[in-house]
Amino acid sequence: MNKPIFLFTNYSNNEIGGMEVHQQAKYFKYINSNFYIVILKENIKIYKNDQYLKDYSSLKNFIDFINENFEEAIFFFNNLSWIKEIPILRQSVKINAKYIIRSGGNDIIRAPYDNDEIPLNERQNIIVEIINKNIDFLIVNSDYSYNRNIKLGINPKLMKKIRGGVDYDLIHHLILNKSFNRNSFDIINKTSNKKILSIICRLVDFKGIIQFLDYYAKIKHNNYFLLIAGSGNLSDVIRNKLLNTLSEQDYLFSGPIPHSKALEIISISDVVINPSIEVKRYYGKNYYIHTETMGRTMLEAICCNIPILASTAGATNEIFAENQNIGLCVSDWNNLEKNLDYLIKVKFQSKVIDYSWNLVFSKYIEIF
């Protein structure tokens, strides 16, 4: 890949900014010495690999830099943070460039553009028109996202489905050390006689944690230890809910943790819980459904051979359809205790497809 690659994002260079952008930057640096990160904050900052290059006070100055220094390039937009600037880039950049956006799943239907005072359906129409007229490829993470985008009016010929990746190297290491890690966890938390149930995700409404805890509080907890990790605007609500419904010895709320620690917890769990729901986000009279469009924690649990108990929200069913023997996908939590008992007693040996970052990026390169 000799063409310069520009990764457009709104994350600072020293921020992970989500697993995708972190892994993309790592991979693009590996395959291409001519790799740039372009960050849109108050102004435009550009880095070559990890080295700060320059600030640009205006989009015109940045475009001049592109036109003066390159003959061709790949423009890869990790999210919609540059959506307003893309038509200007397309019109003013004179070199041969491919324009590719990766969608996280809920962003296009959420349609961030200027401000939320513009009616939702008008914002959606603006975003769809920009994509259809200016983008060569739109990467989506599920059939659910693909079909929802078609309903919005996005040209299906532009879309390519690529799931998010999983760190196979770290998972392999954690599987080899599973007994030691589990034993260490049990000693610290006094859980040697309990089964570990883990919820690891953003602590936001559509993850359905509050609703799950309402059901979980009703079952016997002698055999279970619930571990919740993550960060988000519901952190305090979830912490208080745990304090008010469970005994101290029956759970751990760890808050934000590094991704490596999250994977370690998944690898020593007995069941991974994904209780996502579908939430209506209203803007005036219009609303959209915010829900699970992929579920990276589920992919990681699959690769660790840990059974999953998941709700049927959004694209979750797709994960169960494309893999065998990975757990249970349920429409409600009424049989929670029975389902947990089943998952813990059954020995799962999943046959799973490849979710590695290597496969993800090989598909990126095909598009590039």
Residue pairs with C-beta under 8 A, 6 or more apart in sequence:
1 31
1 32
1 365
1 368
2 32
2 34
3 32
3 34
3 72
3 73
3 74
3 368
4 32
4 34
4 35
4 36
4 70
4 72
4 73
4 74
5 28
5 32
5 34
5 35
5 36
5 73
5 74
5 76
5 368
6 36
6 37
6 38
6 73
6 74
6 75
6 76
7 21
7 24
7 25
7 28
7 35
7 36
7 37
7 38
7 76
7 78
8 38
8 40
8 75
8 76
8 77
8 78
8 81
8 82
9 17
9 21
9 37
9 38
9 39
9 40
9 77
9 78
9 79
9 81
10 17
10 39
10 40
10 41
10 79
10 81
10 82
11 17
11 18
11 21
11 39
12 39
12 41
13 37
13 39
13 45
13 47
13 50
13 52
16 22
16 259
18 78
19 164
19 165
19 259
19 296
20 78
20 102
20 104
20 164
20 165
21 78
23 165
23 167
23 357
23 360
24 76
24 78
24 361
25 35
25 37
27 357
27 361
28 35
29 35
29 49
29 50
31 361
31 365
33 49
34 48
35 48
35 49
36 46
36 47
36 48
36 53
37 46
37 47
38 44
38 45
38 46
38 47
38 62
39 45
39 46
39 47
40 81
40 82
40 85
43 55
43 56
43 57
44 55
44 56
44 57
44 58
44 59
44 61
44 62
45 52
45 54
45 55
45 56
46 53
46 54
46 55
46 56
46 62
46 65
47 53
54 65
56 62
56 65
59 85
59 88
59 89
60 92
63 88
63 89
63 92
63 93
66 73
66 93
66 95
67 93
67 94
67 95
70 95
71 95
71 96
72 95
72 96
72 97
73 95
73 96
73 97
73 98
74 97
74 98
74 100
74 368
75 89
75 97
75 98
75 99
75 100
76 100
76 102
77 83
77 86
77 99
77 100
77 101
77 102
78 102
79 101
79 102
79 103
79 104
79 107
80 101
80 103
80 107
80 108
80 112
80 127
82 89
83 112
83 113
83 127
83 130
84 113
84 114
86 99
86 130
86 134
86 135
87 130
87 133
87 134
89 99
90 99
90 133
90 134
98 136
98 137
98 368
99 134
99 135
99 136
99 137
100 135
100 136
100 137
100 138
100 139
100 367
100 368
101 131
101 135
101 137
101 138
101 139
102 139
103 138
103 139
103 140
103 141
103 145
103 149
104 141
104 293
105 140
105 141
105 142
105 144
105 145
105 293
105 294
105 314
105 315
106 288
106 290
106 291
106 293
108 124
108 127
108 128
108 131
108 149
108 152
108 154
109 124
109 148
109 149
109 152
109 288
109 289
110 281
110 288
110 290
111 120
111 123
111 124
111 126
111 127
112 123
113 123
113 126
113 127
114 123
116 283
119 283
119 284
119 286
120 283
120 284
120 286
120 287
120 288
121 286
124 152
125 153
128 152
128 153
128 154
131 138
131 154
131 155
131 158
132 153
132 154
132 155
132 158
135 158
136 158
137 158
137 159
137 160
137 367
138 149
138 154
138 158
138 159
138 160
139 159
139 160
139 161
139 162
139 364
139 367
140 146
140 149
140 159
140 160
140 161
140 162
141 161
141 162
141 163
141 164
141 293
141 294
141 315
142 161
142 163
142 293
142 294
142 314
142 315
142 318
143 161
143 315
143 318
144 293
144 314
144 315
144 318
145 161
145 293
145 294
145 315
146 156
146 159
146 161
149 159
150 156
160 363
160 367
162 360
162 363
162 364
163 294
163 299
163 355
163 360
164 294
164 296
164 299
164 355
164 360
165 355
165 356
165 357
165 358
165 359
165 360
165 361
166 296
166 299
166 300
166 303
166 355
166 356
166 357
167 259
167 263
167 300
167 357
168 303
168 356
168 357
168 358
170 260
170 263
171 263
171 267
171 300
171 303
171 304
174 181
174 263
174 264
174 267
174 304
175 267
175 304
175 305
178 267
178 268
181 264
181 267
181 268
182 268
185 191
185 196
185 268
186 192
189 225
189 252
190 249
191 225
193 223
194 223
194 224
194 225
195 223
195 224
195 225
195 270
195 271
195 340
195 344
196 224
196 225
196 227
196 268
196 269
196 270
196 271
197 224
197 225
197 226
197 227
197 269
197 270
197 271
197 272
197 273
197 340
198 226
198 227
198 228
198 229
198 265
198 266
198 269
198 271
198 272
198 273
199 207
199 209
199 212
199 226
199 227
199 228
199 229
199 230
199 272
199 273
199 274
199 275
200 227
200 228
200 229
200 230
200 257
200 262
200 265
200 266
200 272
200 297
201 207
201 209
201 230
201 274
201 297
202 230
202 231
202 232
203 209
203 228
203 230
203 231
203 232
203 233
203 234
203 235
203 238
204 232
204 233
204 234
205 234
205 277
205 279
206 276
206 277
206 278
206 279
206 290
206 291
206 292
206 313
207 232
207 275
207 276
207 277
208 275
208 276
208 277
208 311
208 313
209 228
209 234
209 238
209 275
210 234
210 237
210 238
210 241
211 275
211 277
211 333
212 273
212 275
212 333
213 238
213 241
213 242
213 245
215 333
215 334
215 336
216 226
216 245
216 246
216 333
216 336
217 245
217 246
218 336
219 336
219 337
219 340
220 337
221 246
221 247
221 250
224 250
224 340
225 250
225 251
225 252
226 242
226 246
226 250
226 251
226 252
227 251
227 252
227 254
227 265
227 269
228 238
228 242
228 251
228 252
228 253
228 254
229 253
229 254
229 255
229 256
229 257
229 261
229 262
229 265
230 255
230 256
230 257
231 255
231 256
235 255
238 253
239 253
242 251
242 253
257 265
262 297
262 300
263 300
263 304
266 272
266 297
266 300
266 301
266 304
266 306
267 304
267 306
269 301
269 306
270 306
270 307
270 343
270 344
271 306
271 307
271 308
271 309
271 327
271 340
271 343
271 344
272 297
272 298
272 301
272 306
272 307
272 308
272 309
272 327
273 308
273 309
273 310
274 292
274 295
274 297
274 298
274 308
274 309
274 310
274 311
274 316
275 310
275 311
275 333
276 291
276 292
276 295
276 310
276 311
276 313
276 314
276 316
277 291
277 311
277 313
278 289
278 290
278 291
278 313
278 314
279 289
279 290
279 291
280 287
280 288
280 289
280 290
281 287
281 288
281 289
281 290
289 314
291 313
291 314
291 315
292 313
292 314
292 315
292 316
293 314
293 315
294 315
295 310
295 315
295 316
295 319
298 308
298 310
298 316
298 319
299 319
299 355
301 307
301 308
301 326
302 308
302 319
302 323
302 326
302 350
302 352
302 355
303 352
303 355
305 348
305 349
305 350
306 348
307 326
307 327
307 328
307 343
307 344
307 346
307 348
308 319
308 326
308 327
308 328
308 329
309 327
309 328
309 330
309 339
309 340
309 343
310 316
310 319
310 320
310 327
310 328
310 329
310 330
311 329
311 330
311 331
311 333
312 329
312 330
312 331
316 329
317 329
319 326
320 326
320 327
320 329
322 353
323 350
323 351
323 352
323 353
324 350
324 351
325 348
325 349
325 350
325 351
326 348
326 350
326 352
327 343
327 348
328 339
328 342
328 343
330 339
